[in-house]
Amino acid sequence: MKTTNIYLTLALSFALALTSCVHDDDYSIPNVEIEEPNIEANTTISIVKDMYAGSLVDFNEANNEGELIIEGYVVSNDEAGNFYKVLIIQDKPEDPTAAIQLDVDVTSLYALYKPGQKVYVKLNGLGMDEMNSVLHIGEIDGTSVGRISAFTYDDYIIRSAEVATIVPKVITPSEFNDNYINMLVQIDNMQLNSSEVGEPYANADNTFTVNRYLKNCEDNSQTILRNSGFADFKNELFPVGQGSIVAVFSKYNSDYQLFIRDTEDVMFDGSRCDPLFEDSFSSGNLNKWTTYSVVGDQEWYYNTFGNPNDSATMSGYSGGNRDNEDWLITKAIDLSGVSAATLTFQTVKRYAGNDIELYMCTDYMGGDPTTDGTWVQLTADFDTNINSWSSWTDSGDVDVSAAAGGNLFVGFKYTSTTSASSTYEIDNVQVFGE
């Protein structure tokens, strides 16, 4: 009995000792002071990346004179689950020139390698290869590169005591190129595509990775934002507004894409830049338009081909060239709340024939446009390369401010003759107000 009491007393004392070390239910990983390692980089990320010539690089063979060591600053963060077993570093905390991905068979890397942490990477014993257009470093596994083992990764990736503030590199979509891959970047004037407003970051009911598409309000370009189905924030609604996004820049084959570290990287708190009218014809119909055939049996129709998909199309050819005059007219576009407005669209032309014409009106009632409404012809850029279906041409900014304060109707007039009948496709029509 006395022996049992002694064991019980020891057990209670041990339990009390454990609980006395924890305060306020804080079970986070304790901060451990890092001793600055006695190590020095002897090459750069940029030089190392240049070693890749289209096939696996074995760093043991690449450097016969000794050890290769690079240094860099951590820009990834897997705490929220959007990164998985990768550590991404760039060569400088601000205005970097090169970055690289390290594949590591460890989760929760953020606990040891904080964003901004300077690290040294010993490359001997590792290799480098490309996967889906992104270079990555890891352990050589046959003819490819796998993850650095959980048992040896800290022999290769050594922490410095330095933790710098990472300043994202501000770029625009027009500047996207391979040099930025794996860098932490910032892109301004971005918002979620209007068709995806109300959606979460990823799927709530599965763990599949989801692409969200961001629109740039300056050039209307689209950028892919890739979100993991395992991310902690996957069920959160995507912010509706416009603003800046900070992300790790990446690529998948030919598509550039972004990876955020957590939702704090998405700063969409401004007003959206949605157009007053927009039709990319993705709805599969011409519901936003009135079609009117003045002459001929052929009419404007919805087409599954476009830029990139779907368009409004018109051809006067039917077993031969036919006489046609056909109009494609928007339903009323409300410009009552703006003082100025701009129209943009894209066209492609095929086969010889008359060029399309563009008009605007403020008093159209839905009838024959040759007698209904006062139509004013406008100047725009139209495709004239009749030998290519891929020569989509931007219209340029077409001023339709004359309709500000009321309703705007935009009309595309197509004509053909028995001598020549071109085919026209129209896509990505937008009207912006100011």
C-alpha positions as CSV (number, residue, x, y, z in Angstrom):
1,M,0.0,0.0,0.0
2,K,2.8,2.4,0.8
3,T,4.5,1.7,-2.5
4,T,1.2,2.5,-4.3
5,N,0.9,5.8,-2.5
6,I,4.5,6.7,-3.5
7,Y,3.8,6.0,-7.2
8,L,0.5,8.0,-6.9
9,T,2.4,10.9,-5.4
10,L,5.0,10.9,-8.1
11,A,2.4,10.7,-10.8
12,L,0.5,13.7,-9.4
13,S,3.7,15.7,-9.0
14,F,4.7,15.0,-12.6
15,A,1.2,16.1,-13.8
16,L,1.4,19.3,-11.8
17,A,4.8,20.0,-13.2
18,L,3.5,19.6,-16.7
19,T,0.4,21.8,-16.2
20,S,2.4,24.5,-14.5
21,C,4.4,25.0,-17.7
22,V,1.2,25.9,-19.7
23,H,-0.6,29.2,-19.3
24,D,-3.9,30.4,-20.8
25,D,-4.3,27.2,-22.8
26,D,-1.5,28.2,-25.1
27,Y,-0.1,25.1,-26.6
28,S,1.7,26.7,-29.5
29,I,5.2,25.8,-30.5
30,P,7.6,27.7,-28.2
31,N,10.0,30.2,-29.6
32,V,13.5,28.8,-29.6
33,E,16.4,31.1,-30.0
34,I,18.4,30.3,-33.1
35,E,22.2,30.4,-33.0
36,E,23.6,31.9,-36.2
37,P,25.1,29.0,-38.2
38,N,28.8,29.1,-39.2
39,I,28.0,28.8,-42.9
40,E,28.3,30.9,-46.0
41,A,26.7,30.8,-49.4
42,N,29.0,30.4,-52.3
43,T,26.6,30.7,-55.2
44,T,23.1,32.2,-55.9
45,I,19.7,30.9,-56.7
46,S,19.9,32.5,-60.2
47,I,23.2,30.7,-61.0
48,V,21.8,27.5,-59.8
49,K,18.6,27.8,-61.9
50,D,20.8,28.5,-64.9
51,M,22.3,25.0,-64.5
52,Y,19.0,23.5,-65.7
53,A,19.3,22.6,-69.4
54,G,16.1,20.6,-69.9
55,S,17.0,17.5,-67.8
56,L,17.7,16.5,-64.2
57,V,20.5,18.3,-62.5
58,D,22.6,16.3,-60.0
59,F,24.3,18.8,-57.8
60,N,27.0,16.3,-56.8
61,E,28.0,16.1,-60.5
62,A,27.4,19.7,-61.2
63,N,30.1,20.8,-58.8
64,N,33.2,18.6,-58.5
65,E,35.2,21.1,-56.6
66,G,33.2,21.1,-53.3
67,E,29.9,22.0,-51.7
68,L,27.3,24.2,-53.3
69,I,25.4,26.5,-50.9
70,I,22.7,29.0,-51.7
71,E,20.9,31.4,-49.4
72,G,17.4,32.8,-49.6
73,Y,14.4,34.1,-47.7
74,V,11.3,32.1,-47.1
75,V,8.2,33.5,-48.8
76,S,5.7,30.6,-48.5
77,N,3.6,29.7,-45.4
78,D,1.8,26.4,-45.1
79,E,0.1,27.3,-41.8
80,A,-3.3,27.7,-43.5
81,G,-2.9,24.6,-45.7
82,N,-2.7,26.2,-49.1
83,F,0.9,25.0,-49.5
84,Y,1.8,21.4,-49.0
85,K,5.3,20.1,-48.3
86,V,7.0,22.9,-50.1
87,L,9.3,25.7,-49.0
88,I,9.7,28.6,-51.4
89,I,12.6,31.0,-51.1
90,Q,13.8,34.0,-53.0
91,D,17.2,35.6,-53.1
92,K,16.3,39.0,-51.4
93,P,13.6,40.2,-49.1
94,E,12.9,43.1,-51.4
95,D,13.2,43.4,-55.2
96,P,14.3,39.8,-55.7
97,T,15.9,38.6,-58.9
98,A,15.3,34.8,-58.5
99,A,13.3,32.3,-56.5
100,I,13.1,28.5,-56.2
101,Q,10.9,25.8,-54.7
102,L,12.2,23.2,-52.2
103,D,10.2,20.0,-51.9
104,V,10.3,18.7,-48.3
105,D,8.5,15.7,-46.9
106,V,7.3,17.6,-43.8
107,T,4.0,19.4,-43.0
108,S,3.8,22.5,-40.8
109,L,7.1,23.8,-42.1
110,Y,6.0,27.3,-40.9
111,A,6.8,26.2,-37.4
112,L,10.5,26.2,-38.2
113,Y,10.8,28.3,-41.3
114,K,8.8,31.5,-40.9
115,P,8.0,33.9,-43.8
116,G,11.0,36.2,-44.0
117,Q,13.4,33.7,-42.4
118,K,16.8,33.5,-44.0
119,V,18.0,30.0,-44.8
120,Y,21.0,28.4,-46.3
121,V,20.5,25.4,-48.5
122,K,23.3,22.8,-49.0
123,L,22.7,21.4,-52.5
124,N,25.2,18.5,-52.6
125,G,23.1,15.3,-52.3
126,L,20.1,17.0,-53.9
127,G,18.9,17.5,-57.5
128,M,16.8,19.9,-59.5
129,D,14.2,19.3,-62.2
130,E,11.2,20.9,-63.8
131,M,7.6,19.9,-63.3
132,N,4.8,21.6,-65.2
133,S,7.2,24.5,-66.0
134,V,8.3,25.1,-62.4
135,L,11.9,24.3,-61.2
136,H,12.1,22.5,-57.9
137,I,14.9,21.1,-55.7
138,G,14.7,17.8,-53.8
139,E,16.2,14.4,-53.3
140,I,17.0,12.5,-56.5
141,D,14.6,9.6,-57.0
142,G,15.8,7.7,-60.1
143,T,15.4,10.1,-63.0
144,S,13.3,12.7,-61.2
145,V,13.3,14.7,-58.0
146,G,11.3,13.8,-54.9
147,R,10.8,15.4,-51.5
148,I,13.7,15.8,-49.1
149,S,13.3,13.2,-46.4
150,A,11.7,14.2,-43.1
151,F,14.7,12.6,-41.3
152,T,17.4,14.7,-43.1
153,Y,15.9,17.9,-44.3
154,D,17.4,20.0,-41.6
155,D,20.8,18.8,-42.7
156,Y,20.2,20.5,-46.0
157,I,18.1,23.5,-45.0
158,I,19.8,25.5,-42.2
159,R,18.0,28.4,-40.5
160,S,19.7,31.7,-39.9
161,A,18.7,33.9,-36.9
162,E,17.7,36.6,-39.4
163,V,14.0,37.1,-40.1
164,A,13.5,39.9,-42.6
165,T,10.4,41.7,-43.7
166,I,9.4,40.5,-47.1
167,V,8.2,43.3,-49.5
168,P,6.1,41.9,-52.3
169,K,7.3,42.8,-55.8
170,V,4.5,44.9,-57.4
171,I,3.8,43.7,-61.0
172,T,1.0,44.0,-63.5
173,P,-0.5,41.1,-65.6
174,S,1.1,42.5,-68.7
175,E,4.5,41.9,-67.0
176,F,3.9,38.2,-66.2
177,N,6.9,36.1,-67.2
178,D,8.9,33.1,-66.0
179,N,11.4,35.3,-64.2
180,Y,8.8,35.9,-61.4
181,I,8.0,32.2,-60.8
182,N,8.1,31.5,-57.0
183,M,8.5,35.2,-56.0
184,L,6.2,36.9,-53.7
185,V,4.3,39.4,-55.8
186,Q,1.6,42.0,-55.4
187,I,-0.9,42.8,-58.1
188,D,-3.2,45.8,-57.7
189,N,-6.6,46.6,-59.2
190,M,-7.9,43.0,-59.0
191,Q,-11.3,41.5,-58.3
192,L,-13.1,38.2,-58.5
193,N,-14.8,37.6,-61.8
194,S,-18.4,38.7,-61.7
195,S,-19.6,35.2,-62.6
196,E,-18.0,33.8,-59.4
197,V,-19.2,36.4,-56.9
198,G,-20.7,34.7,-54.0
199,E,-18.5,31.6,-54.3
200,P,-16.1,30.4,-51.5
201,Y,-12.3,30.2,-52.0
202,A,-12.7,26.5,-52.8
203,N,-15.4,23.7,-52.6
204,A,-17.1,23.3,-49.3
205,D,-18.0,19.7,-49.9
206,N,-14.8,18.1,-51.2
207,T,-11.0,18.5,-51.1
208,F,-10.4,19.2,-54.8
209,T,-8.3,22.1,-55.7
210,V,-10.2,25.0,-57.3
211,N,-9.3,27.7,-59.7
212,R,-10.8,31.1,-59.1
213,Y,-10.4,33.7,-61.8
214,L,-9.4,37.3,-61.0
215,K,-10.0,40.2,-63.3
216,N,-7.7,43.1,-63.6
217,C,-9.6,46.4,-63.7
218,E,-6.9,48.1,-65.7
219,D,-6.6,45.8,-68.7
220,N,-9.5,43.3,-68.2
221,S,-7.1,40.4,-68.2
222,Q,-7.8,37.2,-66.2
223,T,-5.4,35.6,-63.7
224,I,-5.9,32.1,-62.1
225,L,-5.9,31.9,-58.3
226,R,-5.4,28.3,-57.2
227,N,-6.8,27.3,-53.8
228,S,-6.3,23.9,-52.1
229,G,-9.3,21.9,-51.1
230,F,-7.4,21.3,-47.8
231,A,-6.9,25.0,-47.0
232,D,-8.4,26.2,-43.7
233,F,-10.2,29.0,-45.5
234,K,-11.7,27.0,-48.3
235,N,-15.3,27.5,-47.0
236,E,-14.9,31.2,-46.6
237,L,-16.7,33.4,-49.1
238,F,-14.3,35.2,-51.5
239,P,-14.2,39.0,-51.0
240,V,-16.5,40.8,-53.4
241,G,-14.6,44.1,-53.8
242,Q,-11.6,45.3,-55.7
243,G,-8.1,45.8,-54.4
244,S,-4.6,44.2,-54.1
245,I,-3.6,40.6,-53.8
246,V,-0.2,39.3,-52.5
247,A,0.7,35.8,-53.6
248,V,3.4,33.4,-54.6
249,F,3.7,33.6,-58.4
250,S,3.6,30.3,-60.2
251,K,2.9,28.5,-63.4
252,Y,1.2,25.3,-64.6
253,N,2.4,24.4,-68.1
254,S,1.5,27.6,-70.0
255,D,-0.8,29.2,-67.5
256,Y,0.5,31.6,-64.9
257,Q,-1.2,31.3,-61.6
258,L,-1.2,32.6,-58.0
259,F,-1.1,30.9,-54.6
260,I,-2.1,32.9,-51.5
261,R,-0.7,32.0,-48.1
262,D,-3.9,32.9,-46.2
263,T,-6.8,35.2,-46.6
264,E,-4.9,38.2,-45.3
265,D,-3.2,38.2,-48.7
266,V,-6.4,39.2,-50.4
267,M,-7.2,42.9,-49.8
268,F,-10.3,43.5,-51.8
269,D,-12.0,46.2,-49.9
270,G,-12.6,48.8,-52.6
271,S,-15.5,49.2,-55.0
272,R,-15.8,46.8,-57.9
273,C,-15.1,47.9,-61.5
274,D,-17.8,45.9,-63.1
275,P,-19.0,47.2,-66.5
276,L,-22.5,48.6,-66.9
277,F,-23.0,46.0,-69.6
278,E,-21.1,42.8,-70.3
279,D,-21.6,39.9,-72.6
280,S,-19.1,37.2,-73.4
281,F,-21.9,35.0,-74.7
282,S,-21.1,32.3,-72.1
283,S,-24.8,32.0,-71.3
284,G,-25.4,30.1,-74.5
285,N,-27.8,32.6,-76.1
286,L,-28.4,36.2,-77.3
287,N,-30.8,37.2,-74.5
288,K,-29.1,40.5,-74.0
289,W,-29.7,41.5,-77.6
290,T,-32.3,42.2,-80.2
291,T,-31.7,40.6,-83.6
292,Y,-33.4,42.2,-86.6
293,S,-33.2,41.1,-90.2
294,V,-33.9,44.0,-92.6
295,V,-33.0,42.0,-95.8
296,G,-32.4,38.3,-96.3
297,D,-33.1,35.1,-94.5
298,Q,-29.9,34.8,-92.5
299,E,-29.7,36.3,-89.0
300,W,-27.3,36.8,-86.2
301,Y,-27.0,33.7,-84.0
302,Y,-25.3,32.3,-80.9
303,N,-22.1,30.4,-81.8
304,T,-20.0,28.0,-79.8
305,F,-16.8,29.4,-81.2
306,G,-15.4,32.7,-79.8
307,N,-12.6,34.2,-77.8
308,P,-12.0,31.9,-76.0
309,N,-15.5,30.3,-76.4
310,D,-18.9,31.4,-77.7
311,S,-19.8,34.5,-79.7
312,A,-22.5,36.2,-81.7
313,T,-22.0,35.3,-85.4
314,M,-23.4,36.4,-88.7
315,S,-22.8,35.1,-92.2
316,G,-24.7,35.9,-95.4
317,Y,-23.6,32.7,-97.1
318,S,-26.2,29.9,-97.5
319,G,-25.4,27.7,-100.5
320,G,-24.0,30.8,-102.0
321,N,-23.6,34.5,-101.3
322,R,-26.9,36.2,-100.3
323,D,-28.2,39.8,-100.0
324,N,-28.5,40.6,-96.3
325,E,-28.8,43.5,-93.9
326,D,-28.9,42.3,-90.3
327,W,-28.6,44.1,-87.0
328,L,-27.5,42.9,-83.6
329,I,-28.7,45.5,-81.0
330,T,-28.2,45.5,-77.3
331,K,-31.1,45.7,-75.0
332,A,-31.3,49.1,-73.2
333,I,-28.1,49.8,-71.2
334,D,-28.8,52.2,-68.3
335,L,-26.3,55.1,-68.2
336,S,-28.5,57.3,-66.0
337,G,-25.9,57.3,-63.2
338,V,-22.8,58.2,-65.2
339,S,-21.4,61.3,-66.9
340,A,-19.3,59.4,-69.5
341,A,-19.1,55.9,-70.9
342,T,-16.9,53.7,-73.0
343,L,-17.6,50.7,-75.2
344,T,-15.1,47.9,-76.0
345,F,-15.5,44.6,-77.9
346,Q,-13.6,42.1,-80.1
347,T,-14.3,41.0,-83.6
348,V,-12.9,38.4,-86.0
349,K,-13.7,38.3,-89.8
350,R,-13.5,35.5,-92.3
351,Y,-13.9,35.5,-96.1
352,A,-14.2,38.6,-98.3
353,G,-17.2,40.9,-97.9
354,N,-18.3,44.1,-96.5
355,D,-16.9,45.3,-93.2
356,I,-19.3,45.4,-90.2
357,E,-20.6,48.8,-89.1
358,L,-21.1,50.1,-85.5
359,Y,-23.9,52.5,-84.4
360,M,-25.3,53.9,-81.2
361,C,-28.8,55.2,-80.4
362,T,-30.7,56.5,-77.3
363,D,-34.3,56.2,-78.5
364,Y,-34.7,52.7,-80.0
365,M,-38.1,51.1,-79.4
366,G,-37.3,47.6,-80.6
367,G,-38.4,47.7,-84.3
368,D,-36.8,48.1,-87.7
369,P,-33.6,50.0,-87.0
370,T,-33.8,51.7,-90.4
371,T,-36.9,53.5,-89.3
372,D,-36.9,53.1,-85.5
373,G,-34.5,55.4,-83.5
374,T,-31.8,57.9,-84.4
375,W,-28.7,55.9,-85.0
376,V,-25.2,57.5,-85.1
377,Q,-22.3,55.7,-86.7
378,L,-19.2,55.2,-84.5
379,T,-15.6,54.5,-85.3
380,A,-13.9,51.4,-84.0
381,D,-11.2,48.9,-85.0
382,F,-12.5,45.8,-86.7
383,D,-10.7,42.6,-87.8
384,T,-9.7,42.6,-91.4
385,N,-7.6,39.5,-91.6
386,I,-9.9,37.2,-93.5
387,N,-7.5,34.3,-93.6
388,S,-7.5,33.5,-89.9
389,W,-10.0,32.6,-87.3
390,S,-7.6,33.6,-84.5
391,S,-7.0,37.2,-85.5
392,W,-9.3,38.6,-82.8
393,T,-9.1,42.4,-82.9
394,D,-9.7,44.8,-80.0
395,S,-12.1,47.6,-80.9
396,G,-10.2,50.2,-78.8
397,D,-12.1,52.5,-76.5
398,V,-15.2,53.7,-78.2
399,D,-16.8,56.9,-76.7
400,V,-20.5,56.5,-76.1
401,S,-20.8,59.4,-73.6
402,A,-23.5,61.0,-75.7
403,A,-25.9,58.5,-74.1
404,A,-24.9,59.4,-70.5
405,G,-27.8,60.2,-68.3
406,G,-30.2,57.9,-70.2
407,N,-30.4,54.6,-72.1
408,L,-27.8,53.4,-74.6
409,F,-28.4,51.0,-77.5
410,V,-25.4,49.6,-79.4
411,G,-26.0,48.2,-82.9
412,F,-23.8,46.1,-85.1
413,K,-24.9,46.3,-88.7
414,Y,-23.9,43.4,-91.1
415,T,-24.4,43.6,-94.9
416,S,-23.6,41.1,-97.6
417,T,-24.3,40.9,-101.4
418,T,-24.6,38.1,-104.0
419,S,-21.0,38.8,-104.8
420,A,-19.4,38.5,-101.3
421,S,-20.5,37.5,-97.9
422,S,-18.1,37.7,-95.0
423,T,-18.5,35.9,-91.7
424,Y,-18.2,38.0,-88.5
425,E,-18.0,37.0,-84.9
426,I,-18.4,39.5,-82.0
427,D,-17.3,38.7,-78.5
428,N,-16.5,40.2,-75.1
429,V,-18.7,43.3,-75.4
430,Q,-18.5,45.7,-72.4
431,V,-19.7,49.2,-71.6
432,F,-18.0,51.1,-68.7
433,G,-19.3,54.2,-67.0
434,E,-17.5,57.0,-65.3
